[in-house]
Amino acid sequence: MGKFIYEDGVKTEIEDRALTHLQLVITAKLRRGEPFPFSWREDASVGGGRTTVWIQPGSALVFKYFGSRQPAINRAWIEALAFTANAPSGLYLVPEPPEAGETPGAGEVPVTPPV
């Protein structure tokens, strides 16, 4: 279980595989100078609810991974995440879609979109 840390304060735990895919989408948007909101649901253990941060070039971001190996990249998941990042509601974690030729349901990360 990795961590996403924003501006030295706001943080959330995200599974390493999902965090890797989020990092790829976030860094691509920032390289293009495109700011966007990023939202996630908080775990009940920290009070529940939802958090949204405004990510822009110059934001202090940390992607902290528990594991030492980078997971395989699912291009379909990156495209699905990028689609949310380009929408007015902004980036949020969506379930992992199957890659071409993969059985549906394999490698999915269950998530609930922000309200």
Buried (B, 14 or more C-beta within 10 A) or exposed (E): EBBBBBEEEEBBBBBBBBBBBBBBBBEBBBEEEEEBBBBBBEEEEEEEEEBBBEBEEEBEBEBBBEEEEEBEEBEEBBEBBBEBBEEEEBBBBBBBBBBEEEEEEEBEBEBEBBE
